[in-house]
Amino acid sequence: MRIAVSLTLTILVLEFAGQQTTDAQEMKLKKLEDTLKTYYLVFLKTGPKRDQDSGTAARIQAGHLANLNALYKEGKLDIAGPLLDSSDILGIAVLNVKNEKEARQLMEKDPAVVSGRLIVEVHPWMSSPGATLR
């Protein structure tokens, strides 16, 4: 009988201790989330219409870069650049905007997206405000 009571108490203590750890972990996660900001990670992927002649493609690319520069100057784009491998993701941009809808609307106006050379995939992403690449 004493062994059964002792075993039951041990199990209850371990369960309680486990619950405290879970609660502590949840509080830690909540504090971390409170220090993070939501950004919008944009994947610029290969679009269905990439058969433009080289002159047209160059003009579309110039418009694409001008659009990214304008978004940067407006404070809506924090960082962007091309990928260097042979994936269907050709570039990445991190937008600092209110919501996913705004991110999508801004990027869908890009000349490379409008022309069909690129398509947009948007994901909410969290990071510490002011974090930088080294």
C-alpha positions in Angstrom: 0.0 0.0 0.0 2.8 2.4 0.9 4.5 1.7 -2.4 1.3 2.5 -4.3 0.7 5.8 -2.4 4.4 6.7 -2.9 4.2 5.9 -6.6 1.0 7.9 -7.0 2.5 10.9 -5.2 5.6 10.6 -7.4 3.5 10.6 -10.6 1.5 13.6 -9.4 4.6 15.6 -8.5 6.2 14.8 -11.9 3.0 15.7 -13.7 2.8 19.0 -11.8 6.5 19.7 -12.4 5.9 19.0 -16.1 2.9 21.4 -16.2 5.0 24.1 -14.6 7.7 23.6 -17.2 5.1 23.8 -20.0 3.6 27.0 -18.4 7.0 28.5 -18.0 7.9 27.7 -21.6 4.6 29.2 -22.8 5.3 32.4 -20.8 8.8 32.5 -22.3 7.4 32.1 -25.8 4.7 34.8 -25.2 7.4 37.2 -24.0 9.5 36.4 -27.0 6.5 37.0 -29.3 5.9 40.3 -27.6 9.4 41.4 -28.7 9.0 40.3 -32.3 7.3 42.0 -35.2 5.5 40.5 -38.1 7.0 41.1 -41.5 6.0 39.6 -44.8 8.4 37.3 -46.6 7.8 37.4 -50.3 9.1 34.7 -52.7 9.3 35.9 -56.2 8.9 32.8 -58.3 9.2 31.9 -62.0 6.1 33.1 -63.7 4.3 31.5 -66.7 5.2 34.1 -69.2 9.0 34.3 -69.7 9.1 34.3 -73.5 9.6 38.0 -74.0 12.4 39.2 -76.3 15.6 40.4 -74.6 14.7 44.1 -75.0 11.3 43.6 -73.4 12.7 41.4 -70.6 15.3 44.1 -69.9 12.6 46.8 -69.7 10.5 44.7 -67.4 13.6 44.0 -65.2 14.4 47.7 -65.0 10.7 48.4 -63.9 11.0 45.6 -61.4 14.1 47.1 -59.8 12.6 50.6 -59.9 9.6 49.3 -58.1 11.7 47.6 -55.4 13.7 50.8 -54.9 10.5 52.9 -54.6 9.1 50.5 -52.0 12.5 50.7 -50.1 12.3 54.5 -50.1 8.7 54.4 -48.8 9.9 52.3 -45.9 7.8 49.3 -47.0 10.7 47.1 -48.2 13.5 46.3 -45.7 15.6 44.0 -47.9 15.4 42.1 -51.2 17.6 40.2 -53.6 17.9 37.4 -56.1 18.6 33.8 -55.2 21.7 32.4 -56.9 20.7 28.8 -57.4 18.5 27.2 -60.0 15.3 27.1 -57.9 11.9 28.3 -59.1 12.3 31.0 -56.4 14.2 33.7 -58.2 14.1 36.4 -55.4 13.2 37.2 -51.9 11.8 40.4 -50.4 11.0 41.3 -46.8 8.1 43.8 -46.5 7.4 45.9 -43.5 3.7 46.6 -44.0 0.5 46.3 -42.0 -0.8 43.0 -43.3 -0.5 40.2 -45.8 -3.1 41.8 -48.1 -1.1 45.0 -48.4 2.1 43.0 -49.1 0.4 41.0 -51.8 -1.2 44.1 -53.4 2.2 46.0 -53.5 4.0 43.1 -55.0 1.3 42.3 -57.5 1.7 45.8 -59.0 5.4 45.0 -59.8 6.0 45.1 -63.5 7.6 41.7 -63.5 4.5 40.2 -61.9 2.1 42.2 -64.1 3.9 40.9 -67.2 3.8 37.3 -65.9 7.6 36.9 -65.7 7.2 36.4 -61.9 4.5 35.2 -59.5 4.3 36.2 -55.8 4.1 34.0 -52.8 3.7 35.8 -49.4 4.3 34.4 -45.9 4.0 36.2 -42.5 7.3 36.0 -40.8 8.5 37.3 -37.4 11.8 38.8 -36.4 13.2 41.3 -33.9 12.6 44.8 -35.1 15.9 46.3 -36.2 17.6 43.0 -36.7 20.2 43.1 -39.4 22.2 40.7 -41.6 25.9 40.4 -40.9 
